[in-house]
Amino acid sequence: MAGIKSLAKDTAIYGMSSIIGRFLNWCLVPLYVYMFPTDEYGIVSYLYSFTAVALVILNYGMETGFFRFANKADDPQKVFTTSLISVGSTSLIFMLLATLFITPLSELLKLPEHADYVWMLAIVVAIDAFSNLPFAYLRYKRRALRFASIKMLNVWLNISLNLFFILACPWIDDNAPSLISWFYEPAGGAEFGIGWIFVANFISSIVILLMLLPELMVKYRFDAALLRQMLGYSWPLLVLGVAGIMSQNMGQMIIPHLFDDEQAAHSMVGIYGANIKIAIVMVMFTQAFRYAYEPFIFARAQGEDKTQSYCDAMKFFVIFGLMIFLGVMFFLPLLKHFVSEPYWEGLKIVPVMMMAELFFGVFFNLSLWYKLTDRTQWGMYFSLMGFALMFGLNILFVPMIGIPDGYVGSAWAAFISYLVMMLVSYFVGRRYYPLPYEI
């Protein structure tokens, strides 16, 4: 039980930054949905779904690879700097390519009139991908408080900038325009609308990278042979991650491409995205657990009580996950007021998405068997299977249901896909790394 207590302690610290941070960002949802119509908020959800995919691609599994090799190697700092140089190089290349080809990229996303939004988010993705490794190093060093404090700074800064740009600036522009005219008017002022959301994110990412400079002040050593080993371990995790994140964001990404009426499609994405924010409580819990769980499983891999520790971790994860589900369902009549009335029609997807996220959380917990046995290709297979199922079910369900409720098809596609992934991973895992889970 000592291992579980350690895991619980780290989960609590990481969870405070993750849960409080996501809760505070969640509180921005009323600002967005009351200030912007459903189709404009739909563009925000649509673009952030693509940035989530791009972030996974630019990390290409190196975060998990770092934990695996740092715990095996005699020189974990060399593992860190090798990873950092690799991810830093690819992030820089991505920034340059995004800048050079921003026009065709915006057209591909069906947003040619918003190339500025796309460019800002491309830079944010590159910075965040690079920043993820210093954050991973803090987790490896078990410096949970520094990790949490920087994460919270990011949240507070982002919220403050959103409030400043969206609420304060229009008032200042009406009463003392000279104070902000140097940046506000050239950007288009209040007419820039949802663009200020991306500006706030852009500034926050830069500041957080600067805050991580102490973690970057190390002796840099690059080991090409080590990198090849890490890439060999991590590339299946890249496929797993891309397929997984595309599955999570499939609804927002695909709906605008299934209907000719772009405004109606973006409205559905907006309703879908806003109601997912209500269900995000389960995502917050899963993420907090994941931050502590991945270092935990590798650190416990040689322990005598590892089997019981892994089983206990799964049991408590499911128990607390179900408690969260019941709590959200009980308070849903109150929680629905976080979004404006035009979005309430989407409340029917909240229980579906929460159970889907619980299935995905269990699937993540089950992933220890292929990570510890170096059979990460199985994670790739499961995620590709889930992605194919998610894609196919969205193509089937969304047009079948049609406007205005097509997003309901995306919710059920997620539910079915995550359930299948969880079950298949469990049964295959019993063959390679059997654990006596309490079922």
N, C-alpha and C positions, 0 to 999 in steps of 0.2 A: 504493500500500500504506500510505501514511501515514494515510489515512482509516480503513483497517481496523485499524491499530494503535491509533488513537484510540478506535475503537469497542470494540476488545478491552479497552482499559484501563478505559473506563467500564463495560463489561459486567462486568469483574472486580470493580470496586468495588460497583456495584449488586448484582451477583451474590452477593457476600459477605453483604450484608445480607439479600438475598432468600433465598438458599439456606440460609445458617446460620439465619436467622429461621424459615423454613419447617421446617427440620430440627428446630429446638428445639421448635416448636409440634407437629411430627410426633411428638416424643417424649412429648407429652401423650396421644397415642392409647392407649398401654398403660395409662396411669392411668385413662382413661375406660372402656376395654373390660374392665379387670380390676375396676373399682369399680362399674360399672353394667351391668345386663343389656342384651341386644341391643335390646329394644324401647325402653328409655330412651335409649340412645345413638342410636337411630333418630330420636327426637324432636329431639335436638341437630342431627343431619345435616339433618333436614327443615326446621327453622327457619332454619339458616344458609344453606340453598339459597335461601330467600325473601329473606333479607337481602342476598345477593349481587345478586339482581335489583333490589331496591329501591335499592341503592347506585348501580347503573348508571343507573337512572331519574333519581335526584337529581343525578347528574353531567351528564346529558344531552349528552354529547359535548364538554363545554366544555374538558376537559383537552387533547384533540387540537386543538380550535379555538384554544386559547390558544397552543400551539406554532406553529400555522400563521400566526396574525395577529401574534404577537410577533416572528417572523422577517421579516414583511413590513412592519410598521409602524415609524415613526420613534420612537415612544414606547412601548416594550414595557411600561413600568410602568402606563400607562393601560389597556393591554389586560388586564394582571393585575388591577387594581383593579375594572375593569368586570366582569370574569368573577367576581371574588370577591363583589361586591355582588349579582350575579344569583344565584349558587349559594347564598350566605348567606341571601338572602330566601326562596328556595324551600325550603331546609332548615328554616328556622324555621317556615314554614307547615306543612311535613310534621310537625314535632314537635307542633305545636298540634293538628292534625287527628288524629294518632295518639293523643294523650292524650284528646281529646274522644270519639273513637269506638273506644276500645280494646275494649269488650265485643263489638260486632258484628264487629270485625276478628278477634278471637280465635275467635269462632264460625265465621267464614268459613274459618279455618285448621284447623277441627275440633279446636281445643284450648281450649274455653271455660274449662276448669279451670286453665289456665296463662296467664291474661291478664297476669300479672306478667312472665313470660318475654318475651312478645310486646312489652310496653311497653318493657322495657329494651333490647331489640334495635332497636326503632324509634328510640329516642334515639341509640343507637350508630351506626345508619345515617346519621342526620342529621349527627352530629358528624364522622363519617369522610368523608362527601361534601364537607363544607366544608373539611376538612383536606387533601383531595387536591389542591386548588389551590396552597396554599403548598408542598406537596411538589413539584408540577409546576414551580413557580417556582424551586425549588432545582435541579431538573434542567436548567431552561433556563439558569440561571446557571452550570451545571456545577459546583455545589458538592456533589459526590458524597459527600464524607466527612461533611458535616453531614447530608445526606439519610440516609446509611447509619447514622450514630450514633443519630439519632432513631428510625429504624425498629427498630434493635436494642434501644433502650431500651423500646420498645413490647412487643417480644417478651419480654424478660427480666421486665418488670413483669407481663405477662399470665401467664407461667409461674409466677412467684413467688406471685402471688395465687391461682392455681389450686391450687398445692401447699399454700398456707396454708389456704384455705377447705375443701379436700376432705380433706387428710391431717392438717394440724396442728390445726385447730379441733376436730374430734371428740376428739382426745387432750387438748387443753386443757380442753374441756368436761367431760371425765371427771375431770381432776386439779386444775384450778384454774378452775372455771367463772366465777368473779367477774370474771376478766380480760376475757372476751369476751361476757358475758351481755347487755351493753347493745345489741349488734347481732345476736348469734347466736341468742338465744332468740326475739326478736320475728320473725325471719325463718323460724323453724321448725327451726333447728339442722340436724343431720345429715339430718333428714327432708326438708329443702329440696332435697337431692340435686343433680340436674343444674342446678338454678337457680343454684348458686354459680359455674358456668361462665360464665353470662351476667353475673353480678355482676362477676366479674373482668374481663370484656371491657368492661363499662360504665365501670369505674374507669380502666382503661388508656386508653380513648379520650379521656376528659376530661383526663388528665395529658398526653397527647401533644398535644392542642390547646393546652394551656398552654405546652408546649415550643416551639410554632410561633409564639408571640406576636411574637418579633423580626421574623419575615417579614411579620407583619400591621401592623407599625408603619411604614407608608408614607403618603405623601400620596394620599388617595383622590380619584379623579376618575372620574366616570361619563359615558360617551358612549353615548347611546341609539342613535345611528346605527351606531356600531361594534358594539353588542350585536346589532342586527338582522342585520348582516352575519355575525357569528359564529354566531348561531342558524341563519341560512340555510345556513351551511357545516356546522354541527354536528348539525342535527336528523336527517339521514339516519344519522349515526353513532350517534345515540340509538337509532333503530330497529335498527341493526346490533348495537349493544351489548346491548340488551334481548333480541333474538332469540338472540344468541350466548350470553349468560349463562344464559338459560332453557334453551337446548340443553345447555349444560354441566351444568346441575343438573336436567335433566328427570326423570331416574330418581328422585332423592330427592323431587322435588315431586309426581310423578304416581302413584307406587306406592300411597301411602295412600288415594288416591281410586279405585283400581281393584279394591279388595277390601273385602268387608264385615267381615272379621276384622281389626280395627284393630291388635291386638297383633301378629298375624303379619305384617301389612304393615309396621309400624314395625320389626319384627325384620329383615325383608328390607332395609329402608332402612339399618338399622344395619350389617348385614353388607356391603352395597354401599358405604356411606360409609367403613367402616374399611378395606376393600381398595383403594378409590380412594386412600386415604392412602399406601399402599405405592407406587402408581403416580404419586404426586405429584412424584417426582423429575423427571419430564419436564416437569411444570407449572412447577417451580421454575426449570429451565433456560430455558424459554420466557419466563417472566416477567422473569428477569434480562436476557435478550436484548432484550425489548420495551422495558424502561426506557431502555436506551441507544440502541436502534434508531430510535425515533420522532424524537427530536431530531436524530439522525444523518442521516436521509433528508432532512429539511427543510433542514438546514445545508449538505448536499452538493448540493442541487437545482441550484445555479448553477455547480458545479464542472465542470471539463473531464473529469475522470476518474470522473464519477458513475456511468456505466453499468458500468464494470468494478468499482467499489466495491460497487454493489448486487448484482452477480452473485457476487462473492467472499463477500459477507456470507451470501447464501443457501447457497452451497456449504459453507462452514464450519459453518453452522447445522445442515444435514442431517448432515454428518459427525459432529459432536459429539452430535447427537441420537441417531443410530444407535449410537454408542459407549455412551451412557447406557442405551439399551434393552438392549443385550447385557449390560452390567454388572449391571443389576437382575435380568435373567433368570438369570444365573449365580449370583448371591447370594440368589436367592429362598428357598432352603431355610433360610437364616439370617434373612433379613428377615421371614419369616412370624411369627417369635417376637415381633415388635412388637405383634401382636394376640393375644388369647387363643384357645384352641383352638376355642371355639364359632364363631369367625369364619373359621376356616381353609377352610371349605367354599366361601368366596368367592374363594379364590386364583386360580381359573380365569379370572377376569375381568381379572387384572392385565396380562398381555401384550396383551389386546385394548384395554384403556383406554390403555396406554402408546403403542401405535401410533396410536390415535385422537388422542391429544394431540399426537403428532408431526405428524400431518396438519394439525391445527389451527394448530400453530406455523408450518408452511409457508404455510398460508392467510393468516396474519397477515403474514408476510414479503411475500407477493404483493400485499398491500393497498397497497403504496406506489404502484402505478400509478394507482389512482383517487384517492388522497390528493394526489398531486402534480399531477394533471391536473384537480383540483377536480370530479371525477365521483363524489363520495362516495355518490350515490344507488345506484351499483353495489354498494357494500358493503352497503347496506340490502337490495338484491335478493338477494344471496347469502345473507345471514343469515336473511332471511325464508324463502328456499328451504330452508336447513338446518333452521330451526325447524320448518317444516311437515313435512319428512321425518322429523325426530327425533320429533315428536309422533305422527305417523302410525305409525311403526315401533314406538314404545313401546306405543301402543294395541293394535297387532297382536301384538307379540312377548310382552309381559309377561303378559297373561291367558292366552295360548296355552301358555306354559311353566308358569304357575301357581305356587302355593305349594309348596315353599319356595324355588324357584330362579328366580322371575320376574325378579329383578334382572339375570340373565344377558342377558335380552332388552334391557334398557336399555343394557348394555355394547355389544352388537352394533349397536344403533340408533345409538349415538354413533360407532362405527367407520365405518359406512356413510355417515352424514350428513357427517362431516368429510371423508371421502375425496371425496365428490361435490362439496362446496363447494370443496375445493382444486383439483380438476380443472377445474371450470367457471370459477373465477377465473383460472386459468392461461391457458386458451384464449381467454377474452374479453380478458384483458390483452394478449395478443399483438397484438390489433387496435389498441388505443389507445396502448399504451406498450411496444412490443416490446423485450425484453431477451434477450441471448444466454445464457440459463442453460445450464449444463452438465447435460445429461440423459442 
